Amino acid sequence: MSKKNGVENKSTELFLDLAMRSFEASWEFFQEVNGESIELLDDPDFMSLFIMYIIDHIQNNFERFTTQEGNSGDIDEVNVEQVAEMLVRYSDGFRK
């Protein structure tokens, strides 16, 4: 179990790492296109869709991404609910 974030298995840890990096890159791009507003971080409808998009993107590319980085994981072992919860917490860090 990872002490830093409470993730219990390697596949979920790898998925979470990819999802957090994807969230950050997507959020930065969104901010460039739509301005520096952080109001959408408080909009549960928007954030639900945004996080689902991130999770879907990583799920569809998990094997390819982990292989590119020299890792291996099993998508069937990923606790997606835990990843979603962690991404909600992670999004708090983007409030300025």
N, C-alpha and C positions, 0 to 999 in steps of 0.2 A: 504494500500500500504506500502510495506516495504521501510523504508527510506534508508537503507543501499545499496540496489541494484535496486530499481525501479520496483520490481515485484509487480503486482497488485492483485493477488489472492493467497489464501493459497495453492491450489493444485500446482500452478506453483512454488511457494516458496519451497514447499516440494520436488518437482521434481528437481529444481535447486540445492538444498542442496545435494540430493543424487547424482546428475550428477557431481557436483564439487568433491565430495569425491571419486566417481568412477574414474573421470579423474585423480585425484592425484594418486590413487593407481595403475591405469593402466600405467600412465606415469612412476612412480617409478619402476614398474616391467619391463617396456620396457627399461628403462635406465640400469637396472641390466643385462638384457639379451644382449643388443646391445651397451653398453658403454655409457659414459656420454655426448655424442654429443647432442647439442641442435639445430643443423642445421635443423632437420625436423620440428621444430616449425615454420620455415619460408617457408616450402613447403606447398602451399595451397592444393595440391592434397592429400598429406598425412594427413594434419590436417582435411580436410573435411571428409575423411574416418574415421579417429580416432574419431572425434566428432560424426559422424553418428553412429558409433559402440557404443559409450557411451550412446547416446540417445536411441538407439534401446534396449540396455540392460536394461535401467531403465524403458522404456515403457513396456517391456515384464514382468517386475517384480515389477511394481509400487505398486500394491495393497499389495503384500506380504511384500515388504520392509517397507511401511508405517505402516502396521499392526504390524510388528516386533518391530517397534520403538514406538508403542503406539499412532500413528497418523492416520488420515484418510484423503484421498483426492480423487478427481474424475479425472481420467486420461483424460476425455473429456473436462475438464476445463483448462488443461495445455496448455500454449502458447509455443509450441515447438520452434517456430522461435525465440522467446525472449530467451529461454534457450540456443539455439545454439549461438546466439549473445553473451550472457553472458559467455559462455564457451570459445569463441574466446578471449574475453577480459581476462578471467581467465588464459588462457594459457600464456599470457604475463608475468605473475608472475613466470613462470618456466625458464625464461631466466636468466642465471647466470652471 
